Amino acid sequence: MIKKGSKVKILTGRDKKKEGEVIEIDRPNNRAKVQGINIVKKHVKTTKEKKGGIISKESFIHISNLALIDVKEKIKKTEAKK
């Protein structure tokens, strides 16, 4: 089960084979935001409070495109290689 704070690997898309940490989950739509993955540009209008411009931020990715990484298993593999 993928939860907030879980380490995941991206299976498909332009960020394939990258790893990151889940920062937000959208359960009704089966989507998750992963830190540093699926970065999109957003154009923001200038307001009295905020300066406008182009910002980069993470976008949601479907949970079926994520694989949970077992941290304990990964540690065992690296120790076995040594």
Secondary structure by P-SEA (a helix, b strand, c coil): cccccbbbbbcccccccbbbbbccccccccbbbccccbbbbbbbbbcccccccbbbbbbbbbcccbbbbcaaaaaaaaaaac
